[in-house]
Amino acid sequence: MPNKGKGVTHTPTLSGTSHELDPYLPNSGNLGFRVSRYDLTLDYRVSSNRLRGTATITATSYQQLNRFTLDLGRAMRVERVTVNGKPARHSHRSGKLAITPGQPIPPGGAMTVVVRYGGNPRPIRSLWGTVGWEELDDGSLCANQPNGAPSWFPCDDHPEAKAPFQISVTTDSPYYALANGVLIAKKRSAATTTWVYEQVEPMATYLASIQIGEYEHRRLSTSPVPVYALSPRRLSRRFDASFANQVAMVEVFTELFGPYPFPQYTAVVVDEDLDIPLEAQSFSTFGANHCDGSLTHERLIAHELAHQWFGNSVTLARWRDIWLNEGFACYAEWLWSQRSGGRSAEEWARHYYAKLAAEPVRVPLADPGPKVMFDDWVYKRGAITLHALRLRLGDGAFFQLLHRWTDKYRYRAATTEDFIALASTYTSESLNDFWRDWLFVPVLPPFPGPP
């Protein structure tokens, strides 16, 4: 496979100057400004589930701001807000923190918003269950997708609003605290330890995460990127068996998709069972039930790793484009299966095509609607669509397309239309009929290729 871009240094970029509210989550996101950085200073006590935080948000307005809003969950209590160093009036209700600066911010004006807050964080109720900060029996985790980030920090909770982060977490010393990015400082006092992480590459708020628990941190590999394990010591042997192929996956996906987009990767296993694993930028989190000493859950390990390219680096600009995250990650499962001696991608595509044909849906893949956007058929039809495109373009052009996709939109947000436009440059034939049948029409088209 091609390895275009290997060794190239990428400068993180922001994906745009503004965004519109997303109809799938119309109450999330805010207008009038663009966040350029988050600095979060957090203090968390495990036994009482008590969080105190200071969020410093650097932003630029793109219209005059007499008043603006941030997303912040109801469980948090706001103590003080300043804008550009001066106290600002504020109100906090229905998940919105409304801020009135002492002086209006002119168009193109820079602003530094500092919010001091605290409370007992709890998940946010949504169409998809509870999302956000979750208290464990002995620690905590954050599972934000799609709108749980405001459960623990004020933000512009829109997938296109990507920004660099610095996250400082102070917690009880027996616990390990992991956040996105690279650990740049660690300071221990008598009873607490402060961990400071720098996430240089722009990140969507739903991918921000903190994991706190009594974990053992181990390095698994230094090449092609540093790969780490974070798990309870009692699960170390099971981890080594269940995640035996984690490093090989990184190598294979780097070959197939292009350079790994972040400085490191960590596989986290918490000391409780989880219904599903979940991705965050630069790490993924699994339950103890996914670490049973066998390779039973290896497809999930591949799926979450693939999200580092598809979802975390290249992020959907609108939630209706969810297939760009989940279809690609699901197809990565099938590619890994084939490369590791299991079923081929063709066999998996045929297997799930039969299942989809037996249970037809009435909405198109490119706009499934918010209630079902995380349904399994979206993942599987997305993956089959990619397999059909591979058969249409041929292996060489298809994998060149994936490399170009992850390179062109690295650290940015993209849409289905962006992918369609890019794919058109890898063939001299029109793909209009292909996209109509696979993305925009609910009816399942015939299986691609010979019967």
Secondary structure, 3 states (H helix, E strand, C coil): CCCCCCCCCCCCCCCCCCCCCCCCCCCCCCCCEEEEEEEEEEEEECCCCEEEEEEEEEEEECCCECCEEEECCCCEEEEEEEECCEECEEEEECCEEEEECCCCECCCCEEEEEEEEEECCCCEEECCEEEEEEEECCEEEEECCCCCHHHCCCECCCCCCCEEEEEEEEEECCCEEEECCEEEEEEECCCEEEEEEEEEEEECHHHCCEEEECCEEEEEECCCCCEEEEECHHHHHHHHHHCCCHHHHHHHHHHHHCCCCCCCEEEEECCCCCCCCEEECCEEEECHHHCCCCCCCHHHHHHHHHCCCECCCEEECCHHHCHHHHHHHHHHHHHHHHHCCCCCHHHHHHHHHHHHHHCCCCCCCCCCCHHHCCCHHHHHHHHHHHHHHHHHHCHHHHHHHHHHHHHHCCCCEECHHHHHHHHHHHCCCCCHHHHHHHHHCCCCCCCCCCC
